[in-house]
Amino acid sequence: MFLEQIPVQVRTVLRALEGAGYSAYVVGGCVRDTLMARDPADWDVATAAQPEQVKAVMGAYRVADTGLRHGTVTAIIDGMPIEITTFREEGEYLDLRHPSSVSFTADLQADLARRDFTVNAMAWSEKTGLVDPFDGAADLTRGILRAVGEPRKRFSEDALRILRALRFSSVLGFSIEEKTAQAAIECRSLLARISSERVRDEFSALLCGPGVERVLMEYAEIIAVIIPEIVPSIGFSQNNYHHIYDVWEHTVHSIAAVEPELVLRLVMLLHDLGKPHSYTEDADGVGHFYGHPMISTGIAGGVLLRLRYDRSLIRQVCTLVEYHDSHLFPTENSVRRWLSRLGEENLRLLIRVKRADNLAQSPDWRGRQDELRRTQEILDQVLREKKAFSREMLAVRGTDMIALGADGPQIGRLLDVLLEEVMNGRVRNEKGALLALAQRVMDSWSL
């Protein structure tokens, strides 16, 4: 069964190395994913052969030196890249990422012993079947993530493994074994020394996993190392009849309520971080957060820049955070104005953001879901009927305004007036009607 799931290109590598007298196995995540009936993203091979020996055996194929210091070459077979790495043992990790030394070995178990979690420390070959010295298959069956060996040592070798544990828990739905979880919490400060790019990639995957709600609630103190801006929100009571959760609980529930798309999950993570900084109480002791969207927008930009997210993603997230608390009235006029301001993509996203935000509030306010559904229907209708909401959609152009005698800034001002009248329903979006109105407006300007 396992053999049938291995791509023919990978089998080619295994059989070539075995045929030359070198033991060879598929290892790590591809074994884990196959046992879980998931399609592996890639296939890795570990072998007793050293890099030069691998290149000699695979001489009929293109082989690139992709990590010789760690014993890794990559064979390209029918367009498929396959990493082939020599069994190895490692020295101390002095920089929380790279071992100080690497020594090749013929011992598969020694190679598996250096890996992060038991579910990733399994190997398979046609000759031996599954090799599982750390009971990873049993942990896989039970849905448990357990460090190989001493957890603190594993996390001290590469602190990113702390975030990887949370990512696996979120994406695969595993619970983290008690000693492993405790070590992750105790070693969490080491994450501050990991590059922003590595943190970003793991965190993004964590955020989009189906288990994100549980992970963020259980391990907020770890997340706070990479995003300390969340700390004021943890346990911050809202004292408002709209809410039944504190700010952090509301944030986490809203993340789980939105689709697992990175832009949406980031918006929900960041949308209310300004609340603790804008809190006031009225005479009745009811809490209010006036101006929190703009404060949250500033915080969001800082977080995303620090984690080196793409500039276009940062702009989009910040736009949605800025407007997340704005009222979208379910009227054609309102929808067209929001389309004019945000464009179709961002308005559609904003509706989804507001739905998730509302679902994480008091059930007494779920009536807003109907209002948002109606807004969505009107949006679809406006777009279907090609109702104008931008200058470009008007039946006239700047050249038409010039022909009427407009010049410079007048051209844009005229088009804006025409668009406003069209969106208000006071004039049809037809060339003749618009030209007549434009002439009347110009005449009024010259009085």
Buried (B, 14 or more C-beta within 10 A) or exposed (E): EBEEBBBEBBBBBBEBBBEBEBBBBBBBBBBBBBBEEEEBEEBBBBBBBBBEBBBEBBEEBEBEEBEEEBBBBBBBBEEBBBBBBBBBBBEEBEEBBBBEEBEBBBEBEBBBBBBBBBBBBBBBBBEEEBBBBBBBBEBBEEEBBBBBBEBBEBBBBBBBBBBBBBBBBBBBEBBBBEEBBEBBBEBBEBBEEBEEEBBBBBBBBBBBBEBBBBBBEBBBEBBBBBBEBBBBBBEBEBBBEBBBBBBBBBBBBBBBBBEBEBBBBBBBBBBBBBBBBBBEEEEEEEBBBEEBBEBBBBBBBBBBEBBBBEEEEBEBBBBBBBBBBEEBBBEBEBBBBBBBBBBEEBBBBBBBBBBBBBBBBBEEBEEBEEBBEBBBEBBEEBBEEEBBBBBEBBBBBBEBBBEBEBEEEBBEBBBEBBBEBBBEEEBEBEEEBBBEBBEEBBEEEEE
